[in-house]
């Protein structure tokens, strides 16, 4: 019984990806190149990524103008990164589903919709964090409030 459990837990680790993957990176520099190629793909073909680029730059500029504390800047970086990560993963999942299910299967649609929901969740969280971090100092800068809470 213990042996079966150990076999089950280690079975995935014994799979050699070279036997199944379409392309295995030969080194770290090549891996970086593949990652940059993926990012450029996203910028070229995914309009949400272009919108995210503009929004990220605006938020970063606003945060610097408002002179946020380093911890607050770090929180903004984290939530912005979460949105980028989920968008990239969503595109990857959708591409894999499109290849695996050329005729749209209802469960394939579920996979695509759930991946999109992950992006939405990240966006909602980032908007809430953005309002909490940027709102009070912005109101002070604009003269609507004389002091921060």
Phi and psi in degrees as a GROMACS rama.xvg file:
@    title "Ramachandran Plot"
@    xaxis  label "Phi"
@    yaxis  label "Psi"
@TYPE xy
-63.6866  -40.1499  UNK-2
-61.785  -41.6099  UNK-3
-63.6084  -40.224  UNK-4
-63.9244  -45.5526  UNK-5
-62.2918  -43.7871  UNK-6
-59.9999  -42.9923  UNK-7
-64.4806  -43.2002  UNK-8
-70.5516  -27.8507  UNK-9
-104.188  0.937298  UNK-10
-62.3891  -41.2795  UNK-11
-65.7813  -38.485  UNK-12
-65.1509  -21.9557  UNK-13
-85.3333  -7.94213  UNK-14
-77.088  124.966  UNK-15
-88.7035  113.114  UNK-16
-62.1918  -23.5729  UNK-17
-61.9203  -24.3982  UNK-18
-79.3637  -13.5014  UNK-19
-129.493  -29.9465  UNK-20
-74.0913  145.781  UNK-21
-67.9343  -34.8494  UNK-22
-150.795  123.935  UNK-23
-108.948  132.021  UNK-24
-68.4403  128.697  UNK-25
-76.4474  -23.2096  UNK-26
-161.639  176.38  UNK-27
-67.3288  -36.1761  UNK-28
-64.073  -43.5993  UNK-29
-63.6396  -39.2378  UNK-30
-60.3902  -42.8338  UNK-31
-62.1492  -40.9496  UNK-32
-61.1679  -42.2498  UNK-33
-63.8478  -40.313  UNK-34
-64.0596  -43.9684  UNK-35
-65.6258  -37.3229  UNK-36
-61.7145  -40.4206  UNK-37
-64.0544  -40.0415  UNK-38
-65.433  -44.0746  UNK-39
-63.838  -37.9314  UNK-40
-57.5919  -47.0408  UNK-41
-60.5836  -43.7644  UNK-42
-65.5211  -34.7088  UNK-43
-77.9177  -42.1768  UNK-44
-108.412  -14.8953  UNK-45
-111.297  104.202  UNK-46
-61.7486  -31.2382  UNK-47
-61.3854  -32.4594  UNK-48
-67.8386  -38.0355  UNK-49
-65.7873  -40.1597  UNK-50
-64.5511  -40.0994  UNK-51
-63.7314  -35.7506  UNK-52
-61.6499  -47.89  UNK-53
-63.5981  -46.3647  UNK-54
-61.8474  -41.8771  UNK-55
-62.2623  -42.5092  UNK-56
-66.1002  -42.8101  UNK-57
-63.0137  -46.2408  UNK-58
-63.3817  -42.1896  UNK-59
-62.5396  -44.6837  UNK-60
-62.5592  -43.0102  UNK-61
-63.1666  -43.0105  UNK-62
-62.7471  -40.2932  UNK-63
-68.7227  -41.0306  UNK-64
-62.5108  -37.1295  UNK-65
-81.4566  -2.86486  UNK-66
55.0692  51.0625  UNK-67
-64.209  152.867  UNK-68
-69.5983  156.442  UNK-69
-54.1228  -38.8707  UNK-70
-65.4815  -39.243  UNK-71
-66.7705  -40.8244  UNK-72
-61.9114  -40.5648  UNK-73
-61.9938  -41.2791  UNK-74
-62.8408  -40.9649  UNK-75
-63.0879  -42.9175  UNK-76
-59.3975  -42.7563  UNK-77
-63.078  -48.342  UNK-78
-70.1948  -35.2625  UNK-79
-64.384  -42.2772  UNK-80
-63.4099  -38.3381  UNK-81
-60.3469  -42.4061  UNK-82
-64.5171  -45.1304  UNK-83
-60.2197  -46.6291  UNK-84
-58.8213  -47.2806  UNK-85
-66.501  -36.3679  UNK-86
-64.9969  -43.0143  UNK-87
-64.6117  -45.092  UNK-88
-63.5862  -39.3425  UNK-89
-59.0211  -46.3759  UNK-90
-63.4084  -40.6831  UNK-91
-64.679  -43.7265  UNK-92
-63.1463  -44.8319  UNK-93
-61.965  -40.5672  UNK-94
-63.7152  -44.15  UNK-95
-64.3426  -40.4229  UNK-96
-65.8473  -41.0488  UNK-97
-61.5548  -37.4593  UNK-98
-72.7724  -43.375  UNK-99
-74.948  -25.8154  UNK-100
-134.74  71.628  UNK-101
-58.0088  -36.3418  UNK-102
-93.3543  117.136  UNK-103
-59.2984  111.903  UNK-104
-88.5472  144.923  UNK-105
-55.9798  -36.3467  UNK-106
-72.3328  -31.512  UNK-107
-63.4663  -39.4406  UNK-108
-63.3272  -38.8183  UNK-109
-59.7719  -46.4943  UNK-110
-58.334  -43.9265  UNK-111
-67.1301  -41.5184  UNK-112
-68.3284  -38.8978  UNK-113
-66.7696  -40.2117  UNK-114
-62.1843  -40.2094  UNK-115
-66.2887  -36.7165  UNK-116
-63.2825  -33.2941  UNK-117
-62.9152  -40.1467  UNK-118
-63.348  -46.122  UNK-119
-58.6502  -42.6905  UNK-120
-60.8995  -43.8727  UNK-121
-63.1401  -39.9266  UNK-122
-64.9833  -45.049  UNK-123
-60.1083  -46.0729  UNK-124
-61.013  -42.0678  UNK-125
-68.3807  -35.2582  UNK-126
-65.6196  -43.7031  UNK-127
-62.5251  -47.6159  UNK-128
-62.8397  -41.6235  UNK-129
-60.3651  -44.2634  UNK-130
-63.6499  -43.9902  UNK-131
-64.7803  -37.8324  UNK-132
-85.3473  -40.3488  UNK-133
-91.8542  -28.0812  UNK-134
-56.9858  -59.5035  UNK-135
-58.1513  -49.3475  UNK-136
-67.3454  -28.1562  UNK-137
-67.5872  -41.8744  UNK-138
-61.7711  -38.8439  UNK-139
-65.7243  -46.6541  UNK-140
-59.4  -37.1659  UNK-141
-85.271  -1.36512  UNK-142
83.2496  13.5513  UNK-143
-86.8106  -12.6322  UNK-144
-147.604  136.175  UNK-145
-85.5181  -16.6459  UNK-146
-149.138  154.708  UNK-147
-79.1747  149.314  UNK-148
